[in-house]
């Protein structure tokens, strides 16, 4: 293959996986917004709720780890197959994260979403940190499984 052909192919791969990654991160945020009370977008950007920021950042970090592993695991495939596999890994990771959020809510007293986003005197909820670690751990688990 000529260097210019390799460059074009690499740019196509990079752009395709990049756009998919952005779409999955947005989908992850939307899914998290669905399981938390109120508008997560408003909590993060307007109210600057620290617990909401911790939760959203941890979810994005865990999801990014899983997406990167999905891309790495699918580089030997044709581009369209790699995109489909990575999409599947990403959606499965988001589903696992939302399941973990609902499960922790079910196993703990009170409504977790309300506790998470109700800032304490320090401005951070311990429940937000707990869920943050779970989200990053899920991303690592998915990465290890690939």
C-alpha positions in Angstrom: 0.0 0.0 0.0 1.2 3.5 -0.8 1.8 5.9 2.1 -1.1 8.2 0.9 -3.5 5.2 0.8 -2.5 4.2 4.3 -3.0 7.8 5.5 -6.5 8.0 4.0 -7.4 4.7 5.5 -6.1 5.7 8.9 -8.0 9.0 8.7 -11.2 7.2 7.9 -10.7 4.9 10.8 -9.8 7.7 13.2 -12.8 9.8 12.1 -15.3 6.9 12.2 -14.2 5.7 15.7 -14.0 9.3 16.9 -17.5 10.1 15.8 -18.8 6.8 17.3 -17.0 7.6 20.6 -18.6 11.0 20.8 -22.0 9.6 20.1 -21.6 6.9 22.8 -20.4 9.5 25.3 -23.5 11.6 24.6 -25.7 8.5 24.8 -24.1 7.7 28.1 -24.9 11.1 29.5 -28.5 10.9 28.2 -28.9 7.5 29.9 -27.5 8.9 33.2 -29.8 11.8 32.9 -32.8 9.4 32.6 -31.9 7.7 35.9 -31.2 10.8 38.0 -33.9 13.2 39.2 -34.3 16.5 37.4 -32.1 17.6 34.5 -28.5 16.4 34.8 -27.5 18.9 32.2 -28.9 21.7 34.4 -27.3 20.3 37.5 -23.9 20.2 35.9 -23.8 23.3 33.8 -26.2 25.8 35.4 -26.3 24.9 39.1 -22.7 23.6 39.0 -23.7 20.8 41.4 -20.4 19.2 42.4 -21.9 15.7 43.0 -23.5 15.7 39.6 -20.2 16.7 38.0 -18.4 13.9 39.8 -21.0 11.4 38.6 -21.0 12.6 35.0 -17.1 12.7 34.8 -16.7 9.3 36.3 -19.3 7.9 33.9 -17.5 9.5 30.9 -14.1 8.2 32.1 -15.4 4.6 32.6 -17.1 4.7 29.3 -14.0 6.1 27.6 -12.0 3.2 29.0 -14.5 0.7 27.7 -14.7 2.4 24.3 -11.0 2.5 23.9 -10.8 -1.2 24.7 -13.5 -1.9 22.2 -11.7 0.0 19.5 -8.5 -1.8 20.3 -10.2 -5.2 20.2 -11.8 -4.5 16.8 -8.8 -3.1 14.9 -8.3 -6.3 13.0 -11.8 -6.2 11.5 -13.0 -4.3 8.5 -13.9 -0.8 9.5 -17.7 -1.4 9.4 -17.4 -4.5 11.6 -15.1 -2.7 14.0 -17.6 0.1 14.3 -20.5 -2.3 15.0 -18.5 -4.3 17.6 -17.4 -1.1 19.3 -21.0 0.2 19.3 -22.1 -3.0 20.9 -19.4 -2.8 23.6 -20.3 0.8 24.3 -24.0 0.3 24.5 -23.5 -2.8 26.8 -21.2 -0.7 29.0 -23.8 2.1 29.3 -26.5 -0.5 30.2 -24.2 -2.1 32.8 -23.6 1.4 34.3 -27.3 2.2 34.5 -28.1 -1.2 35.9 -25.4 -0.6 38.6 -26.9 2.8 39.4 -30.4 1.3 39.8 -29.1 -1.7 41.8 -27.2 0.5 44.2 -30.4 2.7 44.5 -32.4 -0.4 45.3 -29.9 -1.7 47.9 -29.4 1.5 49.8 -31.9 3.5 51.9 -33.7 6.5 50.4 -33.7 7.6 46.7 -30.2 7.4 45.5 -30.6 10.0 42.8 -32.0 12.5 45.3 -29.1 11.8 47.7 -26.5 12.1 45.0 -27.6 15.4 43.8 -28.4 17.0 47.1 -25.1 18.6 48.0 -24.0 18.4 51.6 -22.1 21.2 53.5 -18.9 20.1 51.7 -20.5 20.3 48.3 -20.0 16.6 47.6 -22.2 13.6 48.2 -20.4 10.4 49.4 -23.0 8.5 47.3 -21.7 10.3 44.2 -18.1 9.2 44.9 -19.3 5.6 45.5 -21.1 5.6 42.2 -18.2 7.3 40.5 -15.9 4.4 41.5 -18.5 1.9 40.3 -18.7 3.6 36.9 -14.9 3.6 36.4 -14.7 0.0 37.7 -17.3 -1.1 35.1 -15.3 0.6 32.4 -12.2 -1.3 33.6 -14.1 -4.6 33.8 -15.4 -4.3 30.3 -11.9 -3.4 29.1 -10.4 -6.4 30.8 -13.1 -8.7 29.3 -12.1 -7.5 25.8 
